[in-house]
C-alpha cells in the first residue's frame, strides 16, 4: 500500500504523450530519448510500470538522472527507480538507488520512504529459518533507522511490525539449532542456544518454549537447581501454557518442583530481575 501511494504521488496529468506512442515495445533507445523532456521520459517509466515491466521502468527512470541530473525530475525518478527495482525483485539495485537518494536528498520529504525501501530490500530477502540470518540482522538495522529517524512518517508503523517479525525470526533460528542439539544429546550446546533466547529475545513468541527446553536440557545434565529455576520463571510468566505443564510433569517425575535455587547461576539473576524486581 505504501508503495502504491509513492507511485500515485508522482502520477499527474502530463500532456506530452509522444514518447509513449513513439517508443515501440520496451527497448530503450538512448539516442532517441535525448529528444524528449524529463517529464516525457518519466511518463514512459510510469507506462512501463503499468505494463508490469519494472525492469524497463527502472532504466527509464535512470535515464532521467543521466540526461537531467540535479533536476526535480531526476530526484523524483531516483526514488521511483528504487521502487521499480524492488518490484522487479532486484534488491541490490533497489538498495543502491534508495541509498543514493538518501545521500543526495537526506532532508527531502521522501527520505523516509527511501529508507523504508532500503530496509525492505533486506527484509524481503529473509529466508526460512534454516539458512544464514545475516540479512535479518541488516534488515533489523535498516528498519530501526526508519523507526528512530522517521517516527512520525507513514512507514514507521509498518517498520515496527516488520522489526518485530524479523526479531522473532532470529529467535526462531536459535530455537531450531537448540532443538537440533537437544535431539542429538548435546545438552550443553542446546542449553546455550536456549539461554540466548531467554536473555536476548525475551519479547518474542519463543521464550516459553526456550524455558521448557532449558528444563529438559538441565535435567539431562543433572543440573536440577537450574531446571527448577527455569521452570519457576516459566510458571511465573507462562503458567497457562502447555510448556509449563510439560516442565512441571518432567520435574515431578524426578520428585522435584519449580523453585528458585541459589545455585542456578545466570537463571538466578533472571529470577531476581523478573520475579522479585531486584535489578542489582
Long-range contacts (C-beta under 8 A, 24 or more apart in sequence): 2-113, 2-116, 2-154, 2-155, 2-158, 3-83, 3-86, 3-87, 5-154, 6-79, 6-80, 6-83, 6-110, 6-113, 7-46, 7-49, 7-80, 7-83, 10-42, 10-46, 10-76, 10-80, 11-46, 14-39, 14-40, 14-42, 14-43, 16-40, 16-43, 17-43, 19-43, 19-44, 20-44, 20-47, 26-51, 26-53, 26-56, 28-56, 28-59, 28-60, 28-63, 30-63, 33-60, 33-63, 33-67, 34-67, 38-64, 38-67, 38-68, 38-71, 38-73, 38-74, 38-77, 39-73, 41-67, 41-77, 42-73, 42-76, 42-77, 42-80, 45-77, 45-80, 45-84, 46-80, 48-84, 49-84, 49-87, 54-84, 54-85, 54-87, 54-88, 55-84, 55-85, 55-88, 55-90, 57-84, 58-84, 58-85, 58-88, 58-90, 58-93, 58-97, 75-101, 75-104, 75-105, 75-108, 78-104, 79-110, 79-113, 79-114, 79-117, 82-114, 82-117, 82-118, 83-117, 86-117, 86-120, 86-121, 86-124, 89-124, 91-121, 91-122, 91-124, 91-125, 92-121, 94-118, 94-120, 94-121, 95-121, 95-122, 111-150, 112-146, 112-149, 112-150, 112-153, 112-154, 112-155, 112-156, 113-153, 113-155, 115-142, 115-145, 115-146, 115-149, 115-150, 115-155, 116-146, 116-153, 116-155, 116-158, 116-159, 118-142, 119-143, 119-145, 119-146, 119-159, 119-162, 123-162, 123-166, 126-166, 126-169, 129-169, 129-172, 129-173, 129-176, 130-176, 133-169, 133-170, 133-173, 136-166, 136-169, 136-170, 136-173, 137-170, 139-166, 140-166, 140-167, 140-170, 164-203, 167-201, 167-203, 167-204, 168-201, 168-204, 168-205, 168-206, 170-201, 171-197, 171-201, 171-204, 171-205, 171-206, 171-210, 172-204, 172-206, 174-201, 174-206, 174-210, 175-206, 175-209, 175-210, 175-213, 178-210, 178-213, 179-213, 182-213, 182-216, 182-217, 185-220, 187-217, 187-218, 187-220, 187-221, 188-217, 188-221, 190-217, 191-217, 191-218, 191-221, 195-266, 198-233, 198-270, 199-266, 199-270, 207-237, 207-238, 208-234, 208-237, 208-238, 208-241, 208-243, 208-244, 209-243, 211-237, 211-238, 211-243, 211-247, 212-243, 212-244, 212-246, 212-247, 214-267, 215-247, 215-250, 215-251, 216-250, 219-250, 219-251, 219-254, 224-254, 224-256, 224-261, 225-261, 225-262, 225-263, 225-264, 226-261, 226-263, 226-264, 226-265, 226-267, 227-251, 227-256, 228-256, 228-257, 228-258, 228-259, 228-260, 228-261, 228-264, 229-259, 229-260, 229-261, 229-264, 229-267, 229-268, 229-270, 229-271, 230-264, 230-267, 231-257, 231-258, 232-258, 232-259, 232-260, 232-271, 232-275, 233-267, 233-270, 233-271, 233-274, 233-275, 234-258, 236-274, 236-275, 237-274
